[in-house]
Amino acid sequence: MANCQKAVGFQNLVERWFAELTNRKLRRSAHRSVTELETDIRKWITEWNKDPKPFVWTKTADEILETLAAYCGLITGSGHQQEIGPHAEVPIVT
């Protein structure tokens, strides 16, 4: 189970990094070719790696699950009306 959790944690970090790339670079630029896009991404990566900062979680897993449970409870017909975590205090609509 621990290896699965580590893999999921790593996947989340990778997804977070690509979100940063998308939000900070790709949405703000235009490229006329794939080569130009690749060059631009490589430059961004080089700059990013000059001053790397680790991603730090600010909430516990239980806090995240409680927020998710509250959100899913607000979505009508989402199919997520069951309790998500052991500490969910949000009333779930069925």
N, C-alpha and C positions, 0 to 999 in steps of 0.2 A: 504494500500500500504506500509506503514512503516514497518509493521510486515513482509511482504514478503521481503523487502530489508534487514531487520535484519537477516532473515533466510538465505538469499543468502550470506550475509557477513559472517555469522557463518560457512556456508558450505565451503566457500572459505578458511577460516582459518583452518578448519579440513583437507581439501585437501592439504593445504600448509604443515601442520604438518606431514601428511603421506608422502609427498614428501621428507621432511627432514629425516624422519625415513628410507625411501627407499634409499636415496642418501648417507646418512652418516653412515648407519649401514648395511642394508640388502644386498646391492650390494657388500659390502666389507667382507662378512662373508659366511661361509658354515656351514650347519647344517645337522646332520645325522638323526634327528628325529624331529617330531613336538614338543615334550617336550623340546628338546634342543633349538629350535627356539623360543618357548614361553618364556623360561627362559632368553634367550639373549635379547629379546624385552623388557621384564620386567626390566632387569638391565639397558638397555638403557633409558627407561622411568624414572627410579629412578634417573639416572645421569642428564637427561634433566631437571627434576623438581627441582634439587638442585639450579639451576641458570636460572630460566625461563626469557625469554625476549619476550615482546609483538612484534607481527609483525606490522610494520609501513608501510603504503602505501606511496610510494614516488611520485606517479603521481596522477593527478585528474582523475575522470571518463572520462572527455572529452578527456584528453590526451591519455588514454588507448584506447578509441573508435576510435580516429584519427589514432593511430598506427595500430589498427586492420583493419580499412578501407583501409589503404595503403597496408597492407599485402594481404588482400582479393582481392584488385585490381590487384595484381601481379599474382595471381593464376588463370590460364586459366581454364575456365569451372568449377569454384568452386561453382557457383550458388549464390555467395554473391556479386553480382555486384551492389547492390543498396546501397545508402548512409546509413551509420550506425548511425551517430549522427548528431545533429543539427549544430555542428561546424566543420564537416569534410571538409577539404579544399583539399583533394586529389581527382584528377579526377578519376572517376569510369568508368571502361571499361564495355560496355554493349554488 
